[in-house]
Amino acid sequence: MWPPFNGEPKPYYPKRTSTAERITTKCNQIRDMLVEKNRQYGDSATNPLRVFSKASRIEAIKVRIDDKLSRLQRGKDDQEDTVLDLVGYLVLLLVARDMEN
């Protein structure tokens, strides 16, 4: 039950389910992976060096997504790691799009 009404409406927070907790855990895992890779690789996804390719950051991320999808389709590599990388690149794509606006 909510605390006594003090004039402000209370937001609705559904009770956390096991699925909600798993979603939170998985999203935190992906966040931590992206932050660590960003530290290791020097922000190369959203600020590439562009030594050979002159593609935009968004196009470069899309190429990486295509590579990951290709690996999944062909059954190459560890599929769990590939799926995590794919989710990470999709997040990076959203970040890169935000940076363009």
GROMACS elastic network, one bead per residue, 0.5 to 0.9 nm:
[ bonds ]
;  ai    aj funct       b0    kb
    1     4     6  0.89420   500
    2     5     6  0.78530   500
    2    10     6  0.79464   500
    3     6     6  0.85468   500
    5     8     6  0.70173   500
    5     9     6  0.77559   500
    5    10     6  0.82811   500
    6     9     6  0.82379   500
   10    13     6  0.89967   500
   13    16     6  0.83591   500
   14    17     6  0.86098   500
   16    19     6  0.79405   500
   16    20     6  0.57250   500
   16    21     6  0.66330   500
   17    20     6  0.50116   500
   17    21     6  0.62241   500
   17    22     6  0.85718   500
   18    21     6  0.51151   500
   18    22     6  0.62193   500
   18    23     6  0.86674   500
   19    22     6  0.50134   500
   19    23     6  0.61464   500
   19    24     6  0.86077   500
   20    23     6  0.50454   500
   20    24     6  0.62151   500
   20    25     6  0.86184   500
   21    24     6  0.50813   500
   21    25     6  0.61607   500
   21    26     6  0.86176   500
   22    25     6  0.50076   500
   22    26     6  0.60390   500
   22    27     6  0.84654   500
   23    26     6  0.51856   500
   23    27     6  0.60353   500
   23    28     6  0.84726   500
   24    27     6  0.52030   500
   24    28     6  0.60866   500
   24    29     6  0.85571   500
   25    28     6  0.51504   500
   25    29     6  0.61729   500
   25    30     6  0.87426   500
   26    30     6  0.62544   500
   26    31     6  0.85854   500
   27    30     6  0.50775   500
   27    31     6  0.60820   500
   27    32     6  0.85627   500
   28    32     6  0.60650   500
   28    33     6  0.84977   500
   29    32     6  0.51809   500
   29    33     6  0.61478   500
   29    34     6  0.86687   500
   30    33     6  0.50289   500
   30    34     6  0.61482   500
   30    35     6  0.85994   500
   30    84     6  0.70885   500
   30    85     6  0.86370   500
   30    87     6  0.77662   500
   30    88     6  0.65029   500
   31    34     6  0.52037   500
   31    35     6  0.61568   500
   31    36     6  0.85532   500
   31    88     6  0.80681   500
   32    35     6  0.51982   500
   32    36     6  0.60732   500
   32    37     6  0.85367   500
   33    36     6  0.52186   500
   33    37     6  0.60855   500
   33    38     6  0.84439   500
   33    84     6  0.89288   500
   33    85     6  0.89641   500
   33    88     6  0.80096   500
   34    37     6  0.51558   500
   34    38     6  0.59381   500
   34    39     6  0.85241   500
   34    85     6  0.89310   500
   34    88     6  0.64292   500
   34    89     6  0.88356   500
   34    91     6  0.88274   500
   34    92     6  0.84141   500
   35    38     6  0.50254   500
   35    39     6  0.62318   500
   35    40     6  0.87026   500
   36    39     6  0.50347   500
   36    40     6  0.61747   500
   36    41     6  0.85871   500
   37    41     6  0.58432   500
   37    42     6  0.80268   500
   37    43     6  0.81301   500
   38    41     6  0.53519   500
   38    42     6  0.55885   500
   38    44     6  0.71988   500
   38    45     6  0.78828   500
   39    42     6  0.54513   500
   39    43     6  0.68208   500
   40    43     6  0.81537   500
   41    44     6  0.58820   500
   41    45     6  0.84520   500
   42    45     6  0.85294   500
   42    47     6  0.84068   500
   42    48     6  0.88763   500
   43    46     6  0.60339   500
   43    47     6  0.57663   500
   43    48     6  0.73147   500
   44    47     6  0.50488   500
   44    49     6  0.69978   500
   45    48     6  0.58434   500
   45    57     6  0.67400   500
   45    58     6  0.87532   500
   45    60     6  0.77315   500
   45    61     6  0.66954   500
   45    89     6  0.85643   500
   45    92     6  0.72536   500
   45    93     6  0.89106   500
   45    96     6  0.84233   500
   46    57     6  0.55223   500
   46    58     6  0.78119   500
   46    60     6  0.89113   500
   46    61     6  0.81873   500
   46    92     6  0.74194   500
   46    93     6  0.85300   500
   46    95     6  0.79335   500
   46    96     6  0.59281   500
   46    99     6  0.85325   500
   47    50     6  0.86697   500
   47    57     6  0.67841   500
   48    51     6  0.84682   500
   48    56     6  0.87129   500
   48    57     6  0.68487   500
   48    60     6  0.86269   500
   49    52     6  0.86825   500
   49    53     6  0.88195   500
   50    53     6  0.52371   500
   50    54     6  0.55904   500
   50    55     6  0.77062   500
   50    56     6  0.89830   500
   51    54     6  0.77538   500
   53    56     6  0.86891   500
   53    60     6  0.85464   500
   54    57     6  0.89821   500
   54    60     6  0.89903   500
   55    58     6  0.79550   500
   55    59     6  0.58952   500
   55    60     6  0.59712   500
   56    59     6  0.52019   500
   56    60     6  0.61246   500
   56    61     6  0.86095   500
   57    60     6  0.50900   500
   57    61     6  0.61924   500
   57    62     6  0.86249   500
   57    93     6  0.85432   500
   57    96     6  0.67903   500
   57    97     6  0.89888   500
   58    61     6  0.52283   500
   58    62     6  0.62473   500
   58    63     6  0.87792   500
   58    92     6  0.88049   500
   58    93     6  0.62844   500
   58    94     6  0.89977   500
   58    96     6  0.60513   500
   58    97     6  0.69419   500
   58   100     6  0.89735   500
   59    63     6  0.62784   500
   59    64     6  0.87699   500
   60    63     6  0.51396   500
   60    64     6  0.64903   500
   60    65     6  0.87826   500
   61    64     6  0.50428   500
   61    65     6  0.62367   500
   61    66     6  0.86627   500
   61    89     6  0.65830   500
   61    90     6  0.82213   500
   61    92     6  0.74292   500
   61    93     6  0.62745   500
   61    96     6  0.85670   500
   62    66     6  0.61684   500
   62    67     6  0.86213   500
   62    89     6  0.81193   500
   62    90     6  0.85275   500
   62    93     6  0.74708   500
   63    66     6  0.50174   500
   63    67     6  0.62510   500
   63    68     6  0.87442   500
   64    67     6  0.50050   500
   64    68     6  0.63055   500
   64    69     6  0.86700   500
   64    86     6  0.83487   500
   64    89     6  0.73388   500
   65    68     6  0.51272   500
   65    69     6  0.61714   500
   65    70     6  0.85289   500
   65    85     6  0.86101   500
   65    86     6  0.60974   500
   65    87     6  0.89267   500
   65    89     6  0.62828   500
   65    90     6  0.73844   500
   66    69     6  0.50841   500
   66    70     6  0.60521   500
   66    71     6  0.86323   500
   67    70     6  0.50697   500
   67    71     6  0.62864   500
   67    72     6  0.87443   500
   68    71     6  0.50989   500
   68    72     6  0.62916   500
   68    73     6  0.86643   500
   68    82     6  0.62495   500
   68    83     6  0.77652   500
   68    85     6  0.74897   500
   68    86     6  0.60347   500
   69    72     6  0.50728   500
   69    73     6  0.61318   500
   69    74     6  0.86118   500
   69    82     6  0.83586   500
   69    83     6  0.86047   500
   69    86     6  0.75261   500
   70    73     6  0.50898   500
   70    74     6  0.61516   500
   70    75     6  0.84187   500
   70    76     6  0.83625   500
   71    74     6  0.51942   500
   71    75     6  0.58742   500
   71    77     6  0.68668   500
   71    79     6  0.82639   500
   71    82     6  0.75636   500
   72    75     6  0.50389   500
   72    76     6  0.62342   500
   72    77     6  0.79038   500
   72    78     6  0.88325   500
   72    79     6  0.64242   500
   72    82     6  0.69945   500
   72    83     6  0.78034   500
   73    76     6  0.77870   500
   75    78     6  0.81696   500
   75    79     6  0.71709   500
   76    79     6  0.73287   500
   76    82     6  0.88272   500
   77    80     6  0.87630   500
   77    81     6  0.78945   500
   77    82     6  0.70286   500
   78    81     6  0.55309   500
   78    82     6  0.62239   500
   78    83     6  0.87375   500
   79    83     6  0.60405   500
   79    84     6  0.85635   500
   80    83     6  0.51541   500
   80    84     6  0.62479   500
   80    85     6  0.86140   500
   81    84     6  0.50809   500
   81    85     6  0.61120   500
   81    86     6  0.85091   500
   82    85     6  0.50268   500
   82    86     6  0.60404   500
   82    87     6  0.86376   500
   83    87     6  0.61889   500
   83    88     6  0.84856   500
   84    87     6  0.51703   500
   84    88     6  0.61355   500
   84    89     6  0.86711   500
   85    89     6  0.61523   500
   85    90     6  0.86179   500
   86    89     6  0.51032   500
   86    90     6  0.62376   500
   86    91     6  0.86795   500
   87    90     6  0.50644   500
   87    91     6  0.63123   500
   87    92     6  0.86508   500
   88    91     6  0.51167   500
   88    92     6  0.62140   500
   88    93     6  0.86141   500
   89    93     6  0.60248   500
   89    94     6  0.86399   500
   90    94     6  0.64393   500
   90    95     6  0.87366   500
   91    94     6  0.51371   500
   91    95     6  0.63278   500
   91    96     6  0.86596   500
   92    96     6  0.59995   500
   92    97     6  0.84754   500
   93    96     6  0.50403   500
   93    97     6  0.61177   500
   93    98     6  0.85869   500
   94    97     6  0.51130   500
   94    98     6  0.62359   500
   94    99     6  0.86731   500
   95    98     6  0.50763   500
   95    99     6  0.62604   500
   95   100     6  0.88562   500
   96   100     6  0.64715   500
   97   100     6  0.51569   500
   97   101     6  0.66971   500
   98   101     6  0.53241   500
